[in-house]
Each structure stands twice: as C-alpha cells, then as structure tokens.
Amino acid sequence: MDEGLGSSIKKYLYMQVDRAALKGAEKMSVVSNRVIATTILLLIGTVVLMLLCLAAGFFLGELFGNNALGFLCAAALALIIGVVIWLLRKRLFANQMARFYTGMLLGDDKLSSMKELNLKQQFVETEIKDKEEDIALEYQMLKNMLNPLHYVGLVVDKIRDIFKGKTDEEDNYQANQF
C-alpha cells in the first residue's frame, strides 16, 4: 500500500512539474512572440520615420530654398516627436506592459497601471512576510512539541510543584516551631 501511495505521489509531483514547465513554455512563447513582433515593427517604423524625415527635409528645403535648413527642420520635428514619446512613455508603454504581464503571468488583467502593480507587489510582499513569521512560529511550536525533553521538563516541573508545595508547608511549620 505504501509503495502504491509513494508511487502515486511521485507521479503527481512529476505531473505538476510538467504542468509548470508547459505553462512556462507557453508564457515564454507569448513573450518571445511579442518581443519579435515589436522588434520588427520598430525596425520598420524606424525606416519609415527616416524616409519621412528625408522627404520632409527635401520638401522643406525646396520651401525654404536651402536643403540644409529643410533637413534641420525635419530633424527638429523628429526630436520633438521623440521627446513627446519619452515624456509619455509610462502612459504609452509601461502601463500596457504591466497589464500584459500581470494578465499573462498571474491571470490578473485588472491592474491598469504601474502604480497599481507596485501597490499589489507591496501587498503580496507584506503577506509573504506575515506568512513566513506564522510558519516560523508554527515550526518552533512543533519542534518544542516533538522534543522529548520538553515533556520531561513538564513532568519535572509538575513533580517540583508537588514537592515545592510540601516543602513550603514544611518550611512554614519549621518557622512556627522557632
């Protein structure tokens, strides 16, 4: 019977490991797909932006009568767009990434911002610390309960209390004699 139970537990643990590995592979596939697609889109976007800047530079160069001035204006426009994207990066990217990863990894797609993600992380860390303290206390209690000397000490204390009560009476009796 024990051999069957041990074998069943062993198979169960292997299945749990396989399940975790498959979930991890699925999540890594989703992340890899997102990274590859984003990289390709960024490369295409960069080429398109460069061509648009070139076109704007030539157009503005003809408009101003000076190609250098046209390219300078096109570069300034690209710089302004870059600064705006940089300033809005949390709204544009971080919050969406937080939502994506918490939805994918935790199945919790309710988080809408990095701030909420950080608050949730702090809450979970506090719960973990509390649970660690509870486990440490339970471990210590179990350790004390399983220690045979604990029970010997309890018996000795009871015997001491019994004799101490008699000794106190004897001491009181002897004190009254003098």
VMD Tcl script that draws the C-alpha trace (Angstrom):
set ca {
  {0.00 0.00 0.00}
  {2.80 2.44 0.93}
  {4.61 1.63 -2.31}
  {1.48 2.49 -4.30}
  {0.94 5.72 -2.38}
  {4.58 6.72 -2.79}
  {4.45 5.94 -6.48}
  {1.23 7.95 -6.86}
  {2.73 10.94 -5.04}
  {5.86 10.72 -7.18}
  {3.80 10.63 -10.39}
  {1.68 13.52 -9.14}
  {4.78 15.62 -8.44}
  {6.21 14.85 -11.89}
  {2.91 15.85 -13.48}
  {2.94 19.13 -11.52}
  {6.50 19.83 -12.73}
  {5.46 19.04 -16.31}
  {2.43 21.33 -15.99}
  {4.59 24.17 -14.66}
  {7.10 23.65 -17.49}
  {4.34 23.69 -20.11}
  {2.82 26.85 -18.63}
  {6.26 28.45 -18.58}
  {6.88 27.45 -22.20}
  {3.52 28.90 -23.20}
  {4.21 32.18 -21.43}
  {7.73 32.41 -22.83}
  {6.33 31.79 -26.33}
  {3.89 34.65 -25.90}
  {6.65 36.95 -24.63}
  {9.05 35.90 -27.40}
  {6.34 36.48 -30.00}
  {5.67 39.92 -28.57}
  {9.39 40.80 -28.50}
  {9.98 39.64 -32.08}
  {6.87 41.42 -33.41}
  {7.77 44.61 -31.53}
  {11.35 44.50 -32.82}
  {10.19 44.06 -36.41}
  {7.66 46.89 -36.03}
  {10.32 49.14 -34.51}
  {12.71 48.44 -37.39}
  {10.00 49.10 -39.98}
  {8.91 52.20 -38.04}
  {12.50 53.45 -37.95}
  {12.90 53.02 -41.72}
  {9.55 54.73 -42.35}
  {10.44 57.57 -39.97}
  {13.81 58.04 -41.69}
  {12.17 58.13 -45.12}
  {9.54 60.58 -43.86}
  {12.28 62.79 -42.40}
  {14.16 62.66 -45.69}
  {11.00 63.57 -47.61}
  {10.21 66.35 -45.13}
  {13.80 67.58 -45.37}
  {13.68 67.78 -49.16}
  {10.22 69.33 -49.09}
  {11.17 71.94 -46.50}
  {14.47 72.50 -48.33}
  {12.60 73.41 -51.51}
  {10.18 75.52 -49.50}
  {12.97 77.47 -47.75}
  {15.31 77.37 -50.73}
  {18.01 75.62 -48.64}
  {18.24 71.82 -48.24}
  {20.34 72.08 -45.06}
  {17.68 74.23 -43.40}
  {14.97 71.80 -44.54}
  {16.82 68.81 -43.06}
  {17.48 70.76 -39.86}
  {13.75 71.46 -39.50}
  {12.90 67.80 -40.22}
  {15.44 66.68 -37.58}
  {13.97 69.17 -35.07}
  {10.49 67.78 -35.77}
  {11.76 64.21 -35.22}
  {13.44 65.34 -31.98}
  {10.22 66.93 -30.75}
  {8.28 63.75 -31.53}
  {10.94 61.73 -29.67}
  {10.75 63.99 -26.60}
  {6.94 63.77 -26.55}
  {7.12 59.96 -26.76}
  {9.73 59.94 -23.99}
  {7.55 62.11 -21.74}
  {4.50 59.90 -22.38}
  {6.41 56.60 -22.14}
  {4.68 55.47 -18.93}
  {1.23 56.06 -20.40}
  {2.16 54.64 -23.77}
  {4.25 51.61 -22.77}
  {4.80 50.87 -19.07}
  {1.16 50.61 -18.05}
  {0.31 48.41 -21.05}
  {3.30 46.17 -20.31}
  {2.27 45.91 -16.65}
  {-1.26 44.97 -17.72}
  {0.06 42.46 -20.28}
  {2.49 40.70 -17.92}
  {0.17 40.56 -14.90}
  {-2.58 39.22 -17.13}
  {-0.27 36.64 -18.66}
  {1.67 35.56 -15.57}
  {-0.92 35.98 -12.82}
  {-4.17 35.84 -14.75}
  {-4.97 39.25 -13.27}
  {-5.82 41.73 -16.00}
  {-7.48 44.17 -13.60}
  {-4.29 46.14 -12.96}
  {-4.31 49.26 -15.09}
  {-1.04 50.99 -14.21}
  {2.47 50.56 -12.86}
  {1.34 52.26 -9.65}
  {-1.30 49.58 -9.07}
  {1.26 46.90 -9.90}
  {3.69 48.32 -7.31}
  {0.93 48.53 -4.68}
  {-0.07 44.92 -5.37}
  {3.59 43.86 -5.12}
  {3.98 45.60 -1.75}
  {0.79 43.94 -0.51}
  {2.00 40.49 -1.59}
  {5.42 41.05 0.00}
  {3.73 42.01 3.29}
  {1.57 38.88 3.12}
  {4.67 36.77 2.46}
  {6.50 38.23 5.46}
  {3.45 37.60 7.67}
  {3.18 34.03 6.41}
  {6.91 33.45 6.99}
  {6.50 34.62 10.60}
  {3.48 32.34 11.06}
  {5.39 29.39 9.64}
  {8.40 30.13 11.88}
  {6.14 30.21 14.96}
  {4.36 27.01 13.96}
  {7.71 25.34 13.28}
  {9.02 26.36 16.69}
  {5.86 25.09 18.42}
  {6.05 21.80 16.54}
  {9.75 21.50 17.32}
  {9.06 22.05 21.02}
  {6.18 19.57 21.00}
  {8.28 16.87 19.33}
  {11.24 17.38 21.65}
  {11.14 14.62 24.30}
  {12.97 16.86 26.74}
  {10.01 19.22 26.61}
  {7.77 16.55 28.11}
  {10.46 15.52 30.61}
  {10.71 19.17 31.64}
  {6.93 19.36 32.10}
  {6.96 16.24 34.28}
  {9.90 17.57 36.31}
  {8.10 20.90 36.76}
  {4.95 19.09 37.97}
  {6.96 16.97 40.39}
  {8.80 20.08 41.60}
  {5.47 21.88 42.09}
  {4.13 18.94 44.08}
  {7.20 18.77 46.31}
  {7.56 22.52 46.48}
  {4.07 22.76 47.91}
  {5.06 20.24 50.62}
  {8.37 21.96 51.17}
  {6.66 25.31 51.68}
  {4.33 23.75 54.24}
  {7.30 22.12 55.99}
  {9.20 25.43 55.95}
  {6.18 27.23 57.43}
  {5.84 24.52 60.09}
  {9.55 24.76 60.98}
  {9.35 28.56 61.07}
  {6.43 28.38 63.50}
  {8.39 26.00 65.74}
  {11.10 28.55 66.40}
}
mol new
graphics top color blue
foreach p $ca { graphics top sphere $p radius 0.5 }
foreach p [lrange $ca 0 end-1] q [lrange $ca 1 end] { graphics top cylinder $p $q radius 0.2 }
display resetview
